[in-house]
């Protein structure tokens, strides 16, 4: 059963369909959030999403894509911090529904997405970055941050120009605008 799920998440045709459907799905989720969001969950949801956004911004501010091995900022703690940040960002939005089944379903789907996406990405990076990436993979956990690495000075890295180059500012703006619109709708228009 698990192999069938992994094959589905790695199937090129299924991935193309998902890429094509991701915007309509996102619009549908936002519409559901607007209709069914629980007002009392707004602030906890925002806090969880902002944690995810902070992780993503830190990742954007540390990553030089496809040119060099990034082993600074959050990449000191974990090899895939951007995916963890995205998980929390979306989890916060879904908290607005106050439905544990939605949260569980999302977590399971995101797990399979992340494991398979990262597997493909790691194969590509191994070919692109070679031995330094192999050493990095041996030293840094894939998903779970390693608290023993909290004293590494490279952890404190954050470059605003790198973040802007990676379009992190647009990511932040879209999250803030999205939550602003939800706030107005939930608290004033509904």
C-alpha positions in Angstrom: 0.0 0.0 0.0 2.8 2.5 1.0 4.7 1.8 -2.2 1.5 2.5 -4.3 1.2 5.9 -2.5 4.8 6.7 -3.1 4.4 5.7 -6.8 1.4 8.1 -7.1 3.3 11.0 -5.5 6.3 10.3 -7.8 4.3 9.7 -11.0 5.2 12.5 -13.5 1.6 12.7 -14.9 0.1 12.9 -11.4 2.6 15.6 -10.5 1.7 17.6 -13.6 -2.0 17.4 -12.8 -1.4 18.5 -9.2 0.7 21.4 -10.4 -2.1 22.4 -12.7 -4.7 22.0 -10.0 -2.9 23.6 -7.1 -4.3 27.1 -7.7 -7.9 26.0 -8.0 -7.4 23.8 -4.9 -5.9 26.8 -3.1 -8.8 29.1 -4.0 -11.2 26.4 -2.9 -9.5 26.0 0.5 -9.5 29.8 1.0 -13.2 29.9 0.2 -13.9 27.1 2.7 -11.8 29.0 5.2 -13.8 32.1 4.7 -17.1 30.3 5.1 -16.2 28.0 8.0 -13.3 29.6 9.8 -13.9 29.8 13.6 -13.2 33.3 14.9 -11.8 32.0 18.2 -9.1 30.1 16.3 -7.9 33.1 14.3 -5.0 34.2 16.6 -3.7 30.7 17.3 -3.9 30.0 13.5 -2.0 33.2 12.7 0.7 32.3 15.3 1.3 28.9 13.8 1.3 30.3 10.3 3.8 33.0 11.3 6.1 30.4 12.8 6.0 28.6 9.4 6.5 31.9 7.6 9.5 32.8 9.8 11.1 29.5 9.0 10.5 30.0 5.3 11.9 33.5 5.4 15.0 32.4 7.2 15.3 29.6 4.6 14.9 32.1 1.7 17.5 34.4 3.4 20.1 31.5 3.5 19.7 29.6 0.3 21.7 30.1 -2.9 19.7 27.7 -5.2 21.5 25.3 -7.5 24.9 27.1 -7.2 26.4 26.1 -3.9 25.7 23.9 -0.9 23.7 25.8 1.7 24.8 24.8 5.2 23.9 28.0 7.1 20.9 29.5 8.7 18.2 26.9 9.3 20.0 24.5 7.0 22.4 23.9 9.9 19.7 22.3 11.9 17.8 20.4 9.2 18.3 19.7 5.4 14.8 20.8 4.4 13.6 23.7 6.6 11.6 25.3 3.9 9.2 22.3 3.7 8.8 22.3 7.4 8.0 26.1 7.3 5.5 25.5 4.6 3.9 22.7 6.6 3.3 25.0 9.6 2.2 27.9 7.4 -0.6 25.8 5.9 -1.3 24.0 9.2 -2.1 27.4 10.7 -4.6 28.2 8.0 -6.3 24.8 8.5 -6.5 25.4 12.2 -9.1 28.0 11.4 -11.5 25.1 10.7 -11.0 23.6 14.2 -11.4 20.1 12.7 -8.9 17.5 13.9 -9.7 15.2 10.9 -8.8 18.0 8.5 -5.5 18.5 10.3 -4.7 14.8 10.4 -5.6 14.4 6.7 -3.4 17.3 5.8 -0.5 16.0 7.9 -0.6 12.6 6.2 -0.9 14.1 2.7 1.9 16.6 3.4 4.1 13.8 4.8 3.9 11.9 1.6 4.3 15.0 -0.5 7.4 16.0 1.5 9.1 12.6 1.6 8.7 12.1 -2.1 9.5 15.7 -3.2 12.6 15.7 -1.0 13.7 12.3 -2.2 13.6 13.6 -5.8 15.3 16.8 -4.8 18.1 15.1 -2.9 18.9 12.9 -6.0 19.2 16.0 -8.1 21.3 17.8 -5.5 23.6 14.8 -5.1 24.4 14.9 -8.9 24.7 18.7 -8.9 26.8 19.2 -5.7 28.6 15.9 -5.4 30.7 14.9 -2.4 30.1 18.0 -0.2 26.4 17.3 -0.4 27.0 13.7 0.6 28.9 14.8 3.7 26.2 17.3 4.5 23.5 14.6 4.2 25.5 12.4 6.6 25.8 15.3 9.1 22.4 17.0 9.0 19.0 15.3 9.6 16.5 15.3 6.8 13.4 16.6 8.6 13.9 16.7 12.4 16.1 19.6 13.7 19.2 18.5 15.6 19.4 20.5 18.9 23.1 19.6 19.2 23.7 22.0 16.3 22.3 25.0 18.1 25.7 26.3 19.0 27.0 26.4 15.3 27.7 30.1 14.4 26.5 29.5 10.9 23.0 29.1 12.4 22.7 32.9 12.8 23.0 33.6 9.1 20.4 35.8 7.5 20.9 37.9 4.4 18.2 40.3 3.3 19.5 40.5 -0.3 19.5 36.7 -0.5 15.9 36.7 0.8 14.8 39.3 -1.7 16.6 37.4 -4.5 14.6 34.3 -3.5 11.3 36.3 -3.5 10.8 35.9 0.2 9.4 39.4 0.5 6.6 38.4 -1.9 5.9 35.3 0.1 5.6 37.3 3.3 3.4 39.9 1.6 1.0 37.3 0.3 0.7 35.6 3.7 0.0 39.0 5.4 -2.5 40.0 2.8 -4.2 36.6 3.0 -4.5 36.8 6.7 -5.6 40.4 6.5 -8.4 39.5 4.1 -9.4 36.6 6.3 -9.4 38.8 9.4 -11.6 41.4 7.7 -14.0 38.8 6.5 -14.2 36.7 9.7 -14.5 39.7 12.1 -16.4 42.3 10.1 -18.2 40.9 7.1 -19.6 37.6 8.2 
